[in-house]
């Protein structure tokens, strides 16, 4: 059975706000995700596990590294 942290990791991406500069509109256009501020310095991308995986691959192709 998956843990809460595993489920959370499969349905969200948290990145520094400046990382998404220039990419946020493309994410909105290509994927069914929601991007919103998570504090002053971070953004949270929320979506289904399938959309988050695709968005992660998109971000990686654009040079964004995930931790």
mmJSON file of the N, C-alpha and C atoms, coordinates in Angstrom:
{"data_MODEL":{"atom_site":{
"group_PDB":["ATOM","ATOM","ATOM","ATOM","ATOM","ATOM","ATOM","ATOM","ATOM","ATOM","ATOM","ATOM","ATOM","ATOM","ATOM","ATOM","ATOM","ATOM","ATOM","ATOM","ATOM","ATOM","ATOM","ATOM","ATOM","ATOM","ATOM","ATOM","ATOM","ATOM","ATOM","ATOM","ATOM","ATOM","ATOM","ATOM","ATOM","ATOM","ATOM","ATOM","ATOM","ATOM","ATOM","ATOM","ATOM","ATOM","ATOM","ATOM","ATOM","ATOM","ATOM","ATOM","ATOM","ATOM","ATOM","ATOM","ATOM","ATOM","ATOM","ATOM","ATOM","ATOM","ATOM","ATOM","ATOM","ATOM","ATOM","ATOM","ATOM","ATOM","ATOM","ATOM","ATOM","ATOM","ATOM","ATOM","ATOM","ATOM","ATOM","ATOM","ATOM","ATOM","ATOM","ATOM","ATOM","ATOM","ATOM","ATOM","ATOM","ATOM","ATOM","ATOM","ATOM","ATOM","ATOM","ATOM","ATOM","ATOM","ATOM","ATOM","ATOM","ATOM","ATOM","ATOM","ATOM","ATOM","ATOM","ATOM","ATOM","ATOM","ATOM","ATOM","ATOM","ATOM","ATOM","ATOM","ATOM","ATOM","ATOM","ATOM","ATOM","ATOM","ATOM","ATOM","ATOM","ATOM","ATOM","ATOM","ATOM","ATOM","ATOM","ATOM","ATOM","ATOM","ATOM","ATOM","ATOM","ATOM","ATOM","ATOM","ATOM","ATOM","ATOM","ATOM","ATOM","ATOM","ATOM","ATOM","ATOM","ATOM","ATOM","ATOM","ATOM","ATOM","ATOM","ATOM","ATOM","ATOM","ATOM","ATOM","ATOM","ATOM","ATOM","ATOM","ATOM","ATOM","ATOM","ATOM","ATOM","ATOM","ATOM","ATOM","ATOM","ATOM","ATOM","ATOM","ATOM","ATOM","ATOM","ATOM","ATOM","ATOM","ATOM","ATOM","ATOM","ATOM","ATOM","ATOM","ATOM","ATOM","ATOM","ATOM","ATOM","ATOM","ATOM","ATOM","ATOM","ATOM","ATOM","ATOM","ATOM"],
"id":[1,2,3,4,5,6,7,8,9,10,11,12,13,14,15,16,17,18,19,20,21,22,23,24,25,26,27,28,29,30,31,32,33,34,35,36,37,38,39,40,41,42,43,44,45,46,47,48,49,50,51,52,53,54,55,56,57,58,59,60,61,62,63,64,65,66,67,68,69,70,71,72,73,74,75,76,77,78,79,80,81,82,83,84,85,86,87,88,89,90,91,92,93,94,95,96,97,98,99,100,101,102,103,104,105,106,107,108,109,110,111,112,113,114,115,116,117,118,119,120,121,122,123,124,125,126,127,128,129,130,131,132,133,134,135,136,137,138,139,140,141,142,143,144,145,146,147,148,149,150,151,152,153,154,155,156,157,158,159,160,161,162,163,164,165,166,167,168,169,170,171,172,173,174,175,176,177,178,179,180,181,182,183,184,185,186,187,188,189,190,191,192,193,194,195,196,197,198,199,200,201],
"type_symbol":["N","C","C","N","C","C","N","C","C","N","C","C","N","C","C","N","C","C","N","C","C","N","C","C","N","C","C","N","C","C","N","C","C","N","C","C","N","C","C","N","C","C","N","C","C","N","C","C","N","C","C","N","C","C","N","C","C","N","C","C","N","C","C","N","C","C","N","C","C","N","C","C","N","C","C","N","C","C","N","C","C","N","C","C","N","C","C","N","C","C","N","C","C","N","C","C","N","C","C","N","C","C","N","C","C","N","C","C","N","C","C","N","C","C","N","C","C","N","C","C","N","C","C","N","C","C","N","C","C","N","C","C","N","C","C","N","C","C","N","C","C","N","C","C","N","C","C","N","C","C","N","C","C","N","C","C","N","C","C","N","C","C","N","C","C","N","C","C","N","C","C","N","C","C","N","C","C","N","C","C","N","C","C","N","C","C","N","C","C","N","C","C","N","C","C","N","C","C","N","C","C"],
"label_atom_id":["N","CA","C","N","CA","C","N","CA","C","N","CA","C","N","CA","C","N","CA","C","N","CA","C","N","CA","C","N","CA","C","N","CA","C","N","CA","C","N","CA","C","N","CA","C","N","CA","C","N","CA","C","N","CA","C","N","CA","C","N","CA","C","N","CA","C","N","CA","C","N","CA","C","N","CA","C","N","CA","C","N","CA","C","N","CA","C","N","CA","C","N","CA","C","N","CA","C","N","CA","C","N","CA","C","N","CA","C","N","CA","C","N","CA","C","N","CA","C","N","CA","C","N","CA","C","N","CA","C","N","CA","C","N","CA","C","N","CA","C","N","CA","C","N","CA","C","N","CA","C","N","CA","C","N","CA","C","N","CA","C","N","CA","C","N","CA","C","N","CA","C","N","CA","C","N","CA","C","N","CA","C","N","CA","C","N","CA","C","N","CA","C","N","CA","C","N","CA","C","N","CA","C","N","CA","C","N","CA","C","N","CA","C","N","CA","C","N","CA","C","N","CA","C","N","CA","C","N","CA","C","N","CA","C"],
"label_alt_id":[null,null,null,null,null,null,null,null,null,null,null,null,null,null,null,null,null,null,null,null,null,null,null,null,null,null,null,null,null,null,null,null,null,null,null,null,null,null,null,null,null,null,null,null,null,null,null,null,null,null,null,null,null,null,null,null,null,null,null,null,null,null,null,null,null,null,null,null,null,null,null,null,null,null,null,null,null,null,null,null,null,null,null,null,null,null,null,null,null,null,null,null,null,null,null,null,null,null,null,null,null,null,null,null,null,null,null,null,null,null,null,null,null,null,null,null,null,null,null,null,null,null,null,null,null,null,null,null,null,null,null,null,null,null,null,null,null,null,null,null,null,null,null,null,null,null,null,null,null,null,null,null,null,null,null,null,null,null,null,null,null,null,null,null,null,null,null,null,null,null,null,null,null,null,null,null,null,null,null,null,null,null,null,null,null,null,null,null,null,null,null,null,null,null,null,null,null,null,null,null,null],
"label_comp_id":["UNK","UNK","UNK","UNK","UNK","UNK","UNK","UNK","UNK","UNK","UNK","UNK","UNK","UNK","UNK","UNK","UNK","UNK","UNK","UNK","UNK","UNK","UNK","UNK","UNK","UNK","UNK","UNK","UNK","UNK","UNK","UNK","UNK","UNK","UNK","UNK","UNK","UNK","UNK","UNK","UNK","UNK","UNK","UNK","UNK","UNK","UNK","UNK","UNK","UNK","UNK","UNK","UNK","UNK","UNK","UNK","UNK","UNK","UNK","UNK","UNK","UNK","UNK","UNK","UNK","UNK","UNK","UNK","UNK","UNK","UNK","UNK","UNK","UNK","UNK","UNK","UNK","UNK","UNK","UNK","UNK","UNK","UNK","UNK","UNK","UNK","UNK","UNK","UNK","UNK","UNK","UNK","UNK","UNK","UNK","UNK","UNK","UNK","UNK","UNK","UNK","UNK","UNK","UNK","UNK","UNK","UNK","UNK","UNK","UNK","UNK","UNK","UNK","UNK","UNK","UNK","UNK","UNK","UNK","UNK","UNK","UNK","UNK","UNK","UNK","UNK","UNK","UNK","UNK","UNK","UNK","UNK","UNK","UNK","UNK","UNK","UNK","UNK","UNK","UNK","UNK","UNK","UNK","UNK","UNK","UNK","UNK","UNK","UNK","UNK","UNK","UNK","UNK","UNK","UNK","UNK","UNK","UNK","UNK","UNK","UNK","UNK","UNK","UNK","UNK","UNK","UNK","UNK","UNK","UNK","UNK","UNK","UNK","UNK","UNK","UNK","UNK","UNK","UNK","UNK","UNK","UNK","UNK","UNK","UNK","UNK","UNK","UNK","UNK","UNK","UNK","UNK","UNK","UNK","UNK","UNK","UNK","UNK","UNK","UNK","UNK"],
"label_asym_id":["A","A","A","A","A","A","A","A","A","A","A","A","A","A","A","A","A","A","A","A","A","A","A","A","A","A","A","A","A","A","A","A","A","A","A","A","A","A","A","A","A","A","A","A","A","A","A","A","A","A","A","A","A","A","A","A","A","A","A","A","A","A","A","A","A","A","A","A","A","A","A","A","A","A","A","A","A","A","A","A","A","A","A","A","A","A","A","A","A","A","A","A","A","A","A","A","A","A","A","A","A","A","A","A","A","A","A","A","A","A","A","A","A","A","A","A","A","A","A","A","A","A","A","A","A","A","A","A","A","A","A","A","A","A","A","A","A","A","A","A","A","A","A","A","A","A","A","A","A","A","A","A","A","A","A","A","A","A","A","A","A","A","A","A","A","A","A","A","A","A","A","A","A","A","A","A","A","A","A","A","A","A","A","A","A","A","A","A","A","A","A","A","A","A","A","A","A","A","A","A","A"],
"label_entity_id":["1","1","1","1","1","1","1","1","1","1","1","1","1","1","1","1","1","1","1","1","1","1","1","1","1","1","1","1","1","1","1","1","1","1","1","1","1","1","1","1","1","1","1","1","1","1","1","1","1","1","1","1","1","1","1","1","1","1","1","1","1","1","1","1","1","1","1","1","1","1","1","1","1","1","1","1","1","1","1","1","1","1","1","1","1","1","1","1","1","1","1","1","1","1","1","1","1","1","1","1","1","1","1","1","1","1","1","1","1","1","1","1","1","1","1","1","1","1","1","1","1","1","1","1","1","1","1","1","1","1","1","1","1","1","1","1","1","1","1","1","1","1","1","1","1","1","1","1","1","1","1","1","1","1","1","1","1","1","1","1","1","1","1","1","1","1","1","1","1","1","1","1","1","1","1","1","1","1","1","1","1","1","1","1","1","1","1","1","1","1","1","1","1","1","1","1","1","1","1","1","1"],
"label_seq_id":[1,1,1,2,2,2,3,3,3,4,4,4,5,5,5,6,6,6,7,7,7,8,8,8,9,9,9,10,10,10,11,11,11,12,12,12,13,13,13,14,14,14,15,15,15,16,16,16,17,17,17,18,18,18,19,19,19,20,20,20,21,21,21,22,22,22,23,23,23,24,24,24,25,25,25,26,26,26,27,27,27,28,28,28,29,29,29,30,30,30,31,31,31,32,32,32,33,33,33,34,34,34,35,35,35,36,36,36,37,37,37,38,38,38,39,39,39,40,40,40,41,41,41,42,42,42,43,43,43,44,44,44,45,45,45,46,46,46,47,47,47,48,48,48,49,49,49,50,50,50,51,51,51,52,52,52,53,53,53,54,54,54,55,55,55,56,56,56,57,57,57,58,58,58,59,59,59,60,60,60,61,61,61,62,62,62,63,63,63,64,64,64,65,65,65,66,66,66,67,67,67],
"pdbx_PDB_ins_code":[null,null,null,null,null,null,null,null,null,null,null,null,null,null,null,null,null,null,null,null,null,null,null,null,null,null,null,null,null,null,null,null,null,null,null,null,null,null,null,null,null,null,null,null,null,null,null,null,null,null,null,null,null,null,null,null,null,null,null,null,null,null,null,null,null,null,null,null,null,null,null,null,null,null,null,null,null,null,null,null,null,null,null,null,null,null,null,null,null,null,null,null,null,null,null,null,null,null,null,null,null,null,null,null,null,null,null,null,null,null,null,null,null,null,null,null,null,null,null,null,null,null,null,null,null,null,null,null,null,null,null,null,null,null,null,null,null,null,null,null,null,null,null,null,null,null,null,null,null,null,null,null,null,null,null,null,null,null,null,null,null,null,null,null,null,null,null,null,null,null,null,null,null,null,null,null,null,null,null,null,null,null,null,null,null,null,null,null,null,null,null,null,null,null,null,null,null,null,null,null,null],
"Cartn_x":[0.839,0.0,0.887,0.571,1.401,1.239,2.309,2.269,1.803,1.463,1.009,2.081,3.344,4.41,4.595,4.406,4.492,3.37,2.165,1.039,1.256,1.731,1.986,3.057,4.119,5.192,4.725,3.726,3.248,2.193,1.746,0.702,1.116,2.375,2.81,4.305,4.668,6.066,6.201,7.213,7.48,8.846,8.839,10.061,10.226,11.466,11.656,10.9,10.312,9.476,10.229,11.479,12.222,12.482,12.432,12.63,11.551,10.338,9.222,9.061,9.899,9.785,9.923,8.941,8.933,8.352,8.128,7.602,6.175,5.719,4.404,3.274,3.291,2.206,2.232,3.422,3.519,2.973,3.272,2.721,1.199,0.647,-0.811,-1.422,-0.744,-1.266,-1.196,-0.117,0.125,-0.385,-0.557,-0.887,-2.065,-2.778,-3.887,-3.332,-2.709,-2.109,-2.51,-2.339,-2.559,-1.237,-0.855,0.37,-0.035,0.42,0.123,1.268,1.346,2.438,2.393,3.563,3.711,4.706,4.22,5.103,5.634,6.608,7.138,8.111,8.807,9.895,9.621,8.514,8.268,6.914,6.812,5.547,5.256,3.992,3.547,2.755,3.118,2.402,1.644,0.332,-0.52,-1.255,-1.343,-2.081,-2.153,-2.765,-2.843,-1.441,-1.223,0.101,0.563,-0.347,0.013,0.458,-0.287,0.056,1.347,1.548,2.779,3.99,3.868,4.977,5.303,4.283,4.496,5.077,4.567,5.089,6.538,6.879,8.26,9.187,8.738,9.537,9.696,8.629,8.674,9.686,9.614,10.546,11.982,12.202,13.547,14.095,13.243,13.673,14.049,13.498,13.792,14.859,15.592,16.729,16.424,15.192,14.832,15.165,15.964,16.305,15.389,15.001,14.145,15.021,14.635,15.368,14.695],
"Cartn_y":[-1.172,0.0,1.239,2.217,3.418,4.287,4.986,5.911,7.275,8.144,9.492,10.249,10.102,10.822,10.298,9.004,8.461,9.01,9.075,9.624,11.1,11.841,13.273,13.473,12.685,12.821,12.502,11.651,11.29,12.254,13.197,14.128,15.591,15.864,17.253,17.38,18.566,18.959,20.311,20.461,21.746,22.215,23.427,23.987,25.445,25.935,27.37,28.149,29.233,30.038,30.439,30.855,31.306,30.185,28.942,27.805,27.731,28.152,28.058,29.27,30.284,31.474,31.087,31.458,31.149,29.789,28.94,27.599,27.408,28.283,28.091,28.063,28.964,28.982,27.731,27.229,25.985,24.806,24.78,23.719,23.762,24.962,25.124,24.677,24.984,24.642,23.147,22.493,21.108,20.056,20.423,19.439,19.901,18.949,19.26,19.319,20.45,20.669,22.053,22.257,23.557,24.02,25.245,25.825,26.965,26.912,28.004,28.213,29.414,29.724,28.847,28.446,27.717,28.508,29.539,30.441,31.499,32.246,33.341,32.887,31.79,31.407,30.171,29.479,28.21,28.193,27.319,27.038,25.553,25.242,23.857,23.537,22.437,21.957,20.718,20.752,19.652,19.048,17.735,17.044,15.558,14.834,13.381,12.793,11.581,10.965,10.917,10.661,10.606,11.984,13.023,14.384,14.863,14.525,14.932,14.259,12.996,12.3,12.972,13.272,13.926,15.327,16.065,17.405,17.333,16.331,16.148,15.903,15.071,14.794,16.06,16.832,18.103,19.043,19.18,20.058,19.585,18.277,17.739,18.046,17.962,18.29,19.758,20.588,22.012,22.399,21.417,21.687,21.868,21.54,21.668,20.354,20.427,19.216,19.086,17.862,17.56,16.943,17.202,16.606,15.37],
"Cartn_z":[0.0,0.0,0.0,-0.862,-0.924,0.323,0.636,1.768,1.283,2.222,1.873,1.091,1.47,0.767,-0.655,-0.877,-2.232,-3.106,-2.565,-3.321,-3.622,-2.648,-2.828,-3.895,-3.864,-4.844,-6.256,-6.387,-7.718,-8.244,-7.42,-7.86,-7.769,-7.439,-7.373,-7.63,-8.074,-8.236,-7.546,-6.725,-6.074,-6.565,-7.134,-7.704,-7.281,-7.286,-7.071,-8.149,-7.763,-8.67,-9.943,-9.801,-10.98,-11.982,-11.543,-12.44,-13.512,-13.171,-14.109,-15.015,-14.827,-15.664,-17.13,-17.919,-19.341,-19.686,-18.701,-18.955,-18.454,-17.572,-16.947,-17.969,-18.924,-19.918,-20.788,-21.109,-21.877,-21.078,-19.774,-18.917,-18.927,-18.785,-18.794,-20.116,-21.221,-22.543,-22.852,-22.431,-22.828,-21.842,-20.579,-19.555,-18.717,-18.16,-17.258,-15.842,-15.533,-14.216,-13.728,-12.449,-11.83,-11.235,-11.546,-11.0,-10.084,-8.845,-7.924,-6.954,-6.361,-5.441,-4.191,-3.744,-2.485,-1.647,-1.02,-0.297,-1.243,-0.795,-1.599,-2.68,-2.446,-3.344,-4.194,-3.965,-4.653,-5.351,-6.348,-7.029,-6.893,-6.857,-6.753,-8.018,-8.671,-9.847,-9.401,-9.544,-9.068,-10.26,-10.283,-11.337,-11.046,-11.953,-11.803,-11.953,-11.471,-11.628,-13.088,-14.01,-15.433,-15.923,-15.563,-15.985,-15.328,-14.068,-13.369,-13.997,-14.358,-15.011,-16.341,-17.131,-18.426,-18.232,-17.257,-16.978,-16.504,-15.717,-15.262,-16.443,-17.377,-18.57,-19.42,-19.549,-20.267,-19.616,-18.303,-17.59,-17.743,-17.684,-17.847,-19.243,-20.266,-21.631,-21.754,-20.874,-20.89,-19.854,-19.354,-18.484,-17.02,-16.6,-15.183,-14.484,-13.436,-12.681,-11.473,-11.192,-10.04,-8.955,-7.699,-6.561,-6.099],
"occupancy":[1.0,1.0,1.0,1.0,1.0,1.0,1.0,1.0,1.0,1.0,1.0,1.0,1.0,1.0,1.0,1.0,1.0,1.0,1.0,1.0,1.0,1.0,1.0,1.0,1.0,1.0,1.0,1.0,1.0,1.0,1.0,1.0,1.0,1.0,1.0,1.0,1.0,1.0,1.0,1.0,1.0,1.0,1.0,1.0,1.0,1.0,1.0,1.0,1.0,1.0,1.0,1.0,1.0,1.0,1.0,1.0,1.0,1.0,1.0,1.0,1.0,1.0,1.0,1.0,1.0,1.0,1.0,1.0,1.0,1.0,1.0,1.0,1.0,1.0,1.0,1.0,1.0,1.0,1.0,1.0,1.0,1.0,1.0,1.0,1.0,1.0,1.0,1.0,1.0,1.0,1.0,1.0,1.0,1.0,1.0,1.0,1.0,1.0,1.0,1.0,1.0,1.0,1.0,1.0,1.0,1.0,1.0,1.0,1.0,1.0,1.0,1.0,1.0,1.0,1.0,1.0,1.0,1.0,1.0,1.0,1.0,1.0,1.0,1.0,1.0,1.0,1.0,1.0,1.0,1.0,1.0,1.0,1.0,1.0,1.0,1.0,1.0,1.0,1.0,1.0,1.0,1.0,1.0,1.0,1.0,1.0,1.0,1.0,1.0,1.0,1.0,1.0,1.0,1.0,1.0,1.0,1.0,1.0,1.0,1.0,1.0,1.0,1.0,1.0,1.0,1.0,1.0,1.0,1.0,1.0,1.0,1.0,1.0,1.0,1.0,1.0,1.0,1.0,1.0,1.0,1.0,1.0,1.0,1.0,1.0,1.0,1.0,1.0,1.0,1.0,1.0,1.0,1.0,1.0,1.0,1.0,1.0,1.0,1.0,1.0,1.0],
"B_iso_or_equiv":[0.0,0.0,0.0,0.0,0.0,0.0,0.0,0.0,0.0,0.0,0.0,0.0,0.0,0.0,0.0,0.0,0.0,0.0,0.0,0.0,0.0,0.0,0.0,0.0,0.0,0.0,0.0,0.0,0.0,0.0,0.0,0.0,0.0,0.0,0.0,0.0,0.0,0.0,0.0,0.0,0.0,0.0,0.0,0.0,0.0,0.0,0.0,0.0,0.0,0.0,0.0,0.0,0.0,0.0,0.0,0.0,0.0,0.0,0.0,0.0,0.0,0.0,0.0,0.0,0.0,0.0,0.0,0.0,0.0,0.0,0.0,0.0,0.0,0.0,0.0,0.0,0.0,0.0,0.0,0.0,0.0,0.0,0.0,0.0,0.0,0.0,0.0,0.0,0.0,0.0,0.0,0.0,0.0,0.0,0.0,0.0,0.0,0.0,0.0,0.0,0.0,0.0,0.0,0.0,0.0,0.0,0.0,0.0,0.0,0.0,0.0,0.0,0.0,0.0,0.0,0.0,0.0,0.0,0.0,0.0,0.0,0.0,0.0,0.0,0.0,0.0,0.0,0.0,0.0,0.0,0.0,0.0,0.0,0.0,0.0,0.0,0.0,0.0,0.0,0.0,0.0,0.0,0.0,0.0,0.0,0.0,0.0,0.0,0.0,0.0,0.0,0.0,0.0,0.0,0.0,0.0,0.0,0.0,0.0,0.0,0.0,0.0,0.0,0.0,0.0,0.0,0.0,0.0,0.0,0.0,0.0,0.0,0.0,0.0,0.0,0.0,0.0,0.0,0.0,0.0,0.0,0.0,0.0,0.0,0.0,0.0,0.0,0.0,0.0,0.0,0.0,0.0,0.0,0.0,0.0,0.0,0.0,0.0,0.0,0.0,0.0],
"pdbx_formal_charge":[null,null,null,null,null,null,null,null,null,null,null,null,null,null,null,null,null,null,null,null,null,null,null,null,null,null,null,null,null,null,null,null,null,null,null,null,null,null,null,null,null,null,null,null,null,null,null,null,null,null,null,null,null,null,null,null,null,null,null,null,null,null,null,null,null,null,null,null,null,null,null,null,null,null,null,null,null,null,null,null,null,null,null,null,null,null,null,null,null,null,null,null,null,null,null,null,null,null,null,null,null,null,null,null,null,null,null,null,null,null,null,null,null,null,null,null,null,null,null,null,null,null,null,null,null,null,null,null,null,null,null,null,null,null,null,null,null,null,null,null,null,null,null,null,null,null,null,null,null,null,null,null,null,null,null,null,null,null,null,null,null,null,null,null,null,null,null,null,null,null,null,null,null,null,null,null,null,null,null,null,null,null,null,null,null,null,null,null,null,null,null,null,null,null,null,null,null,null,null,null,null],
"auth_seq_id":[1,1,1,2,2,2,3,3,3,4,4,4,5,5,5,6,6,6,7,7,7,8,8,8,9,9,9,10,10,10,11,11,11,12,12,12,13,13,13,14,14,14,15,15,15,16,16,16,17,17,17,18,18,18,19,19,19,20,20,20,21,21,21,22,22,22,23,23,23,24,24,24,25,25,25,26,26,26,27,27,27,28,28,28,29,29,29,30,30,30,31,31,31,32,32,32,33,33,33,34,34,34,35,35,35,36,36,36,37,37,37,38,38,38,39,39,39,40,40,40,41,41,41,42,42,42,43,43,43,44,44,44,45,45,45,46,46,46,47,47,47,48,48,48,49,49,49,50,50,50,51,51,51,52,52,52,53,53,53,54,54,54,55,55,55,56,56,56,57,57,57,58,58,58,59,59,59,60,60,60,61,61,61,62,62,62,63,63,63,64,64,64,65,65,65,66,66,66,67,67,67],
"auth_comp_id":["UNK","UNK","UNK","UNK","UNK","UNK","UNK","UNK","UNK","UNK","UNK","UNK","UNK","UNK","UNK","UNK","UNK","UNK","UNK","UNK","UNK","UNK","UNK","UNK","UNK","UNK","UNK","UNK","UNK","UNK","UNK","UNK","UNK","UNK","UNK","UNK","UNK","UNK","UNK","UNK","UNK","UNK","UNK","UNK","UNK","UNK","UNK","UNK","UNK","UNK","UNK","UNK","UNK","UNK","UNK","UNK","UNK","UNK","UNK","UNK","UNK","UNK","UNK","UNK","UNK","UNK","UNK","UNK","UNK","UNK","UNK","UNK","UNK","UNK","UNK","UNK","UNK","UNK","UNK","UNK","UNK","UNK","UNK","UNK","UNK","UNK","UNK","UNK","UNK","UNK","UNK","UNK","UNK","UNK","UNK","UNK","UNK","UNK","UNK","UNK","UNK","UNK","UNK","UNK","UNK","UNK","UNK","UNK","UNK","UNK","UNK","UNK","UNK","UNK","UNK","UNK","UNK","UNK","UNK","UNK","UNK","UNK","UNK","UNK","UNK","UNK","UNK","UNK","UNK","UNK","UNK","UNK","UNK","UNK","UNK","UNK","UNK","UNK","UNK","UNK","UNK","UNK","UNK","UNK","UNK","UNK","UNK","UNK","UNK","UNK","UNK","UNK","UNK","UNK","UNK","UNK","UNK","UNK","UNK","UNK","UNK","UNK","UNK","UNK","UNK","UNK","UNK","UNK","UNK","UNK","UNK","UNK","UNK","UNK","UNK","UNK","UNK","UNK","UNK","UNK","UNK","UNK","UNK","UNK","UNK","UNK","UNK","UNK","UNK","UNK","UNK","UNK","UNK","UNK","UNK","UNK","UNK","UNK","UNK","UNK","UNK"],
"auth_asym_id":["A","A","A","A","A","A","A","A","A","A","A","A","A","A","A","A","A","A","A","A","A","A","A","A","A","A","A","A","A","A","A","A","A","A","A","A","A","A","A","A","A","A","A","A","A","A","A","A","A","A","A","A","A","A","A","A","A","A","A","A","A","A","A","A","A","A","A","A","A","A","A","A","A","A","A","A","A","A","A","A","A","A","A","A","A","A","A","A","A","A","A","A","A","A","A","A","A","A","A","A","A","A","A","A","A","A","A","A","A","A","A","A","A","A","A","A","A","A","A","A","A","A","A","A","A","A","A","A","A","A","A","A","A","A","A","A","A","A","A","A","A","A","A","A","A","A","A","A","A","A","A","A","A","A","A","A","A","A","A","A","A","A","A","A","A","A","A","A","A","A","A","A","A","A","A","A","A","A","A","A","A","A","A","A","A","A","A","A","A","A","A","A","A","A","A","A","A","A","A","A","A"],
"auth_atom_id":["N","CA","C","N","CA","C","N","CA","C","N","CA","C","N","CA","C","N","CA","C","N","CA","C","N","CA","C","N","CA","C","N","CA","C","N","CA","C","N","CA","C","N","CA","C","N","CA","C","N","CA","C","N","CA","C","N","CA","C","N","CA","C","N","CA","C","N","CA","C","N","CA","C","N","CA","C","N","CA","C","N","CA","C","N","CA","C","N","CA","C","N","CA","C","N","CA","C","N","CA","C","N","CA","C","N","CA","C","N","CA","C","N","CA","C","N","CA","C","N","CA","C","N","CA","C","N","CA","C","N","CA","C","N","CA","C","N","CA","C","N","CA","C","N","CA","C","N","CA","C","N","CA","C","N","CA","C","N","CA","C","N","CA","C","N","CA","C","N","CA","C","N","CA","C","N","CA","C","N","CA","C","N","CA","C","N","CA","C","N","CA","C","N","CA","C","N","CA","C","N","CA","C","N","CA","C","N","CA","C","N","CA","C","N","CA","C","N","CA","C","N","CA","C","N","CA","C","N","CA","C","N","CA","C"],
"pdbx_PDB_model_num":[1,1,1,1,1,1,1,1,1,1,1,1,1,1,1,1,1,1,1,1,1,1,1,1,1,1,1,1,1,1,1,1,1,1,1,1,1,1,1,1,1,1,1,1,1,1,1,1,1,1,1,1,1,1,1,1,1,1,1,1,1,1,1,1,1,1,1,1,1,1,1,1,1,1,1,1,1,1,1,1,1,1,1,1,1,1,1,1,1,1,1,1,1,1,1,1,1,1,1,1,1,1,1,1,1,1,1,1,1,1,1,1,1,1,1,1,1,1,1,1,1,1,1,1,1,1,1,1,1,1,1,1,1,1,1,1,1,1,1,1,1,1,1,1,1,1,1,1,1,1,1,1,1,1,1,1,1,1,1,1,1,1,1,1,1,1,1,1,1,1,1,1,1,1,1,1,1,1,1,1,1,1,1,1,1,1,1,1,1,1,1,1,1,1,1,1,1,1,1,1,1]
}}}
